[in-house]
Amino acid sequence: MIKVNDLVFKYPGADKNAIDGISFEIPAGKYVAILGHNGSGKSTLSKLLVALYKPLSGTIEINGTEISAKTIRQIRSKIGIIFQNPDNQFVGASVEDDIAFGLENKQVPQPQMRPIIEDMAKKVGMEEFLTKEPHLLSGGQKQRVAIASVLALDLDVIIFDEVTSMLDPLGKSQVLQLIRDIQAKKEKTLISITHDMDEAILADYCIVFSQGKIIAQGEPSEILSNKEIVDIAKIDSPFIYKLSQKIKGVKPTYSEQELMEQICK
């Protein structure tokens, strides 16, 4: 469970709060999409959740532990983040080294480490690339390795901060499928920071930001059917919805399966 209460954050020298008195809760095991236009505050929130930034006021609790100077180490053993630029995330000379890095920091014994590395690489479909150098990988492959590195730490919460925004269509498809696979097990709390509705429609729940405030919360279909919210937050409709709008005799839908069923009637 993540609890955020009356959270406020302002960047040094800024006139306005980047995060302006927000409160919300995310139940354990849920997949939540944080939506909003550029500058809405959603990426600032992600850095507050992993204790990279310190709020002016308000509190954040991760599974019962409130973030503070005394609990940062404990918090970071519960929550991890994957950023949008895969090139900024590699610290090892190979895929194997990169997955091992966090395990070494946790002082996992070498005999226990190898099976974890191999298992995580297999889960993300990168088992054949363990000896590869990061710069030889595609964007989608790099993001899958970044996800494997976080999964290896067995964290309670994983934040995906605009992870598909710099990927080509194939890389995006690969990463979204991986997120679907993680979501299906309901073992982790997933938070997706995004402006991409193709990503957000996979979520159980959406929280919409604008100018540092929460302007809407609800299931993806609820959010997308609210034209006022969509316009304010500058949310682009997902491809499936746009396609269904153009097909005569088909009711607009966000579900690929539902669209296929309507077409085949």
DOZA-41496 format. One record per residue (C-alpha): residue in three letters; x, y, z. Coordinates in steps of 0.05 Angstrom, whole numbers, padded with zeros to 5 digits, always signed. Layout:
<rs>
ALAXYZ
...
</rs>
This chain:
<rs>
MET+00000+00000+00000
ILE+00025+00069-00019
LYS-00005+00128+00019
VAL+00008+00200-00002
ASN-00020+00254+00044
ASP-00022+00329+00028
LEU+00044+00327-00010
VAL+00077+00392-00032
PHE+00141+00402-00071
LYS+00172+00463-00104
TYR+00236+00467-00146
PRO+00288+00518-00122
GLY+00274+00586-00153
ALA+00205+00566-00179
ASP+00144+00610-00168
LYS+00094+00553-00165
ASN+00092+00486-00131
ALA+00108+00428-00177
ILE+00066+00383-00132
ASP+00010+00422-00098
GLY-00023+00388-00039
ILE-00040+00320-00069
SER-00067+00259-00032
PHE-00081+00189-00057
GLU-00073+00115-00041
ILE-00051+00056-00084
PRO-00069-00014-00058
ALA-00016-00068-00060
GLY-00015-00110-00123
LYS-00049-00057-00167
TYR-00025-00027-00232
VAL-00036+00048-00232
ALA-00022+00097-00289
ILE-00004+00168-00271
LEU-00025+00211-00330
GLY-00014+00283-00350
HIS+00019+00331-00400
ASN+00092+00351-00397
GLY+00104+00393-00334
SER+00041+00368-00300
GLY+00081+00340-00241
LYS+00077+00266-00254
SER+00152+00253-00262
THR+00167+00297-00202
LEU+00120+00252-00162
SER+00160+00190-00184
LYS+00224+00220-00156
LEU+00189+00237-00091
LEU+00163+00166-00085
VAL+00234+00137-00089
ALA+00262+00190-00042
LEU+00305+00225-00095
TYR+00270+00290-00077
LYS+00249+00315-00009
PRO+00179+00346-00003
LEU+00166+00414+00027
SER+00110+00384+00067
GLY+00064+00324+00070
THR+00080+00250+00078
ILE+00091+00187+00036
GLU+00084+00117+00064
ILE+00108+00055+00028
ASN+00078-00008+00058
GLY+00073+00024+00127
THR+00141+00059+00127
GLU+00141+00135+00122
ILE+00195+00166+00079
SER+00245+00205+00121
ALA+00321+00215+00127
LYS+00322+00156+00174
THR+00283+00108+00130
ILE+00312+00122+00060
ARG+00353+00058+00059
GLN+00292+00018+00081
ILE+00247+00052+00030
ARG+00295+00038-00027
SER+00293-00036-00009
LYS+00219-00034-00024
ILE+00213+00009-00086
GLY+00251+00016-00152
ILE+00246+00060-00214
ILE+00260+00051-00288
PHE+00273+00116-00326
GLN+00255+00135-00397
ASN+00325+00136-00426
PRO+00354+00065-00426
ASP+00424+00090-00440
ASN+00427+00126-00373
GLN+00412+00063-00333
PHE+00471+00017-00348
VAL+00527+00011-00298
GLY+00558-00056-00319
ALA+00601-00077-00378
SER+00551-00131-00397
VAL+00478-00149-00388
GLU+00499-00199-00334
ASP+00539-00147-00296
ASP+00482-00098-00298
ILE+00431-00147-00269
ALA+00483-00167-00217
PHE+00498-00096-00195
GLY+00438-00087-00148
LEU+00447-00157-00120
GLU+00520-00141-00103
ASN+00497-00078-00067
LYS+00450-00122-00026
GLN+00509-00167-00011
VAL+00476-00228-00041
PRO+00526-00286-00039
GLN+00555-00305-00107
PRO+00528-00377-00107
GLN+00457-00349-00097
MET+00467-00293-00147
ARG+00477-00333-00211
PRO+00409-00369-00210
ILE+00374-00302-00197
ILE+00409-00269-00256
GLU+00392-00326-00303
ASP+00320-00329-00279
MET+00309-00254-00287
ALA+00342-00253-00356
LYS+00296-00310-00378
LYS+00234-00274-00351
VAL+00249-00214-00395
GLY+00271-00254-00455
MET+00345-00234-00451
GLU+00376-00300-00429
GLU+00416-00304-00494
PHE+00446-00235-00485
LEU+00479-00241-00417
THR+00549-00230-00443
LYS+00529-00175-00492
GLU+00554-00104-00482
PRO+00497-00054-00469
HIS+00513-00009-00528
LEU+00500-00068-00575
LEU+00428-00074-00552
SER+00365-00041-00581
GLY+00326+00008-00540
GLY+00272-00043-00523
GLN+00325-00094-00503
LYS+00359-00043-00458
GLN+00293-00028-00423
ARG+00280-00103-00413
VAL+00348-00109-00380
ALA+00332-00049-00336
ILE+00267-00083-00315
ALA+00305-00148-00301
SER+00353-00110-00257
VAL+00295-00083-00215
LEU+00258-00150-00214
ALA+00322-00184-00188
LEU+00318-00142-00125
ASP+00249-00170-00109
LEU+00220-00101-00093
ASP+00148-00089-00072
VAL+00136-00030-00119
ILE+00162-00016-00189
ILE+00155+00053-00222
PHE+00160+00057-00298
ASP+00176+00130-00313
GLU+00159+00143-00387
VAL+00194+00077-00404
THR+00166+00072-00475
SER+00173+00145-00496
MET+00241+00137-00530
LEU+00228+00068-00561
ASP+00209+00048-00632
PRO+00143+00011-00642
LEU+00175-00058-00634
GLY+00213-00038-00571
LYS+00150-00007-00542
SER+00109-00070-00557
GLN+00162-00114-00523
VAL+00164-00072-00460
LEU+00088-00066-00455
GLN+00081-00141-00462
LEU+00131-00150-00405
ILE+00091-00102-00361
ARG+00029-00143-00377
ASP+00065-00206-00356
ILE+00086-00175-00289
GLN+00017-00146-00278
ALA-00017-00214-00290
LYS+00018-00244-00229
LYS-00008-00189-00182
GLU+00055-00197-00139
LYS+00081-00126-00149
THR+00050-00057-00144
LEU+00063-00023-00211
ILE+00062+00051-00225
SER+00067+00076-00296
ILE+00084+00150-00306
THR+00061+00164-00377
HIS+00024+00207-00427
ASP+00015+00147-00472
MET-00056+00118-00469
ASP-00035+00054-00504
GLU+00004+00042-00440
ALA-00048+00070-00392
ILE-00106+00027-00416
LEU-00068-00033-00387
ALA-00075-00005-00317
ASP-00126-00022-00264
TYR-00134+00052-00246
CYS-00112+00121-00271
ILE-00093+00184-00233
VAL-00092+00247-00277
PHE-00047+00307-00262
SER-00048+00378-00286
GLN-00007+00436-00258
GLY+00015+00395-00198
LYS-00055+00376-00177
ILE-00097+00313-00185
ILE-00156+00330-00230
ALA-00186+00261-00239
GLN-00182+00189-00216
GLY-00216+00126-00243
GLU-00212+00067-00290
PRO-00179+00080-00358
SER-00246+00076-00394
GLU-00276+00128-00347
ILE-00219+00176-00357
LEU-00219+00170-00432
SER-00294+00180-00438
ASN-00288+00247-00401
LYS-00273+00297-00458
GLU-00260+00355-00410
ILE-00207+00316-00371
VAL-00176+00289-00436
ASP-00170+00360-00463
ILE-00142+00391-00399
ALA-00090+00336-00390
LYS-00074+00334-00464
ILE-00084+00258-00465
ASP-00081+00226-00533
SER-00131+00169-00546
PRO-00100+00100-00556
PHE-00092+00072-00626
ILE-00147+00019-00616
TYR-00198+00073-00597
LYS-00179+00117-00657
LEU-00185+00057-00703
SER-00252+00035-00676
GLN-00279+00106-00686
LYS-00264+00101-00761
ILE-00298+00034-00773
LYS-00370+00041-00794
GLY-00420+00003-00751
VAL-00370-00008-00694
LYS-00378+00023-00625
PRO-00314+00059-00603
THR-00275+00015-00555
TYR-00208+00012-00518
SER-00205-00063-00521
GLU-00171-00099-00579
GLN-00211-00162-00564
GLU-00277-00125-00562
LEU-00261-00091-00628
MET-00246-00158-00661
GLU-00311-00187-00634
GLN-00351-00129-00663
ILE-00318-00135-00731
CYS-00329-00210-00734
LYS-00404-00206-00718
</rs>
